[in-house]
C-alpha cells in the first residue's frame, strides 16, 4: 500500500504538497490544477488509502466525537443491525444521546479472542458486543478492558449488559399451552445454537414439568453459521420437521418453534396435510414481529425486542460516556407476546403476566 511519501516521490513534489491535495486543500493554498490532478491520479494508481484517524485528529469539527466499536457476528439478525443504527441516528437527532461515531467490527461467535488487539488497544471510547456463545463470555471475563463495555443478550458480570430474559420467555410459551389445557407439547429447534436459545428451551421445559405436560416432540436441526440467518433455509427445515412429526403419528397439541421462519414452514406443511392450526396443533414462535406478521395468517410470537434493546444500549453507552454510571449495570428488556392465528390467547393470560411482572420486580 502506497504512502504519502511514495506519492510525493513519484509526483516530484513535497510531502506537504501531497498532504494538502489529498485533504482537499489544494485550491486554498493555490496549488495548480495540473499538479492536483497529477497527484490524485498517482494516488489512485498506487491504491492509496487515507488515514482516517489522522484526519480526525486535525479536524476541529469531529476530533472530540467519541468513537464506539460495535462488534457484529454474521449470526445476528440483519434487521437488528438496522435497528441499532437507525435508533442511534434518531436518538442523536433528538439530543437524547451525544453525537458519536460508530465503527462496525465483524467477528465470528466462539472467536472473539481474535479481536483482542481492538478490545485491549484503547483505540475507542466504548465497546458494544452482542454475545451469543459461552466461550466468548468466558474470554471477556478474563480481559481487563479499560473503556466502557456493554454486552447484549448475556451478562459477563464485570461489564455492563442489555439483556433479554430468555428463560422467562420459554416459561411464557409453556404457560400459554398450559392455560389452553394442553397435555402433550413439543419443541422445534433448528437455529444455530446459542446461549439465548438454550435458556428459552430450559424455561419452556421447566414450565411444562411444573404443569405436568409431556414433551413428546423435541426435534433439533441445527443450521450452520452461514445459513443460520437464511430465511428460506429455515422455512424449509421447519417444513421438513413438520413432515417428520406427522409421519411419526404422534402430533403434539402445541409446538414451540425457535424462530419465525421455521414456524411459517411448519404451519404451511400442517395445513397442506389437512391439520388445522391452531385447532389441531397450536404454534408459538420466537422471532421478530415484522410487517410480515401482519397478514391474516400471522403467527403467535414471543417477540425479540430489537428496538428496545437498541434504545437501551445507546442510552447506557451515552450515560457511561458522560460519567453518569459507575457501578456495573444490567438492563433487562421484556419481550412482548403478539397473538395471531397460530395460537389463541388464553383468557387468564394478561392476569398471569401482571402477577409474574410483580414477582420479577421484587426479585
ABEGO torsion letter per residue (X at the ends): XBBAAAAAAAAGBBAAAAAAAAAGAAAAAGBBAAAAAAAAAAAAAAGBBBBAAAAAAABAAAAABBBBBBBBBAABBAAAAAAAAAAAAAAAAAGABBBBBBBBBBBBBGAAAAAAAAAAAGABABBBBBBABAAAAAAAAABBBABBBBBBGBBAGABBBBBBBAAAAAAAAAAAAAAAGBABBBBBBABBBBAAAAAAAAAAAAAAAAAGBBBABBBBBBBBAAAAABAAAAAAAAAAAAAAAAAAGBBBABBBBABAAAAAAAAAAAAAAGBBOAAABBBBBBEBBBAAAABAABBBBBBBBAAAAAAAAAAAAAAAAAGABABBBBBBBBBBBBBBAABBBBAAAAAAAAAAAAAAAAX
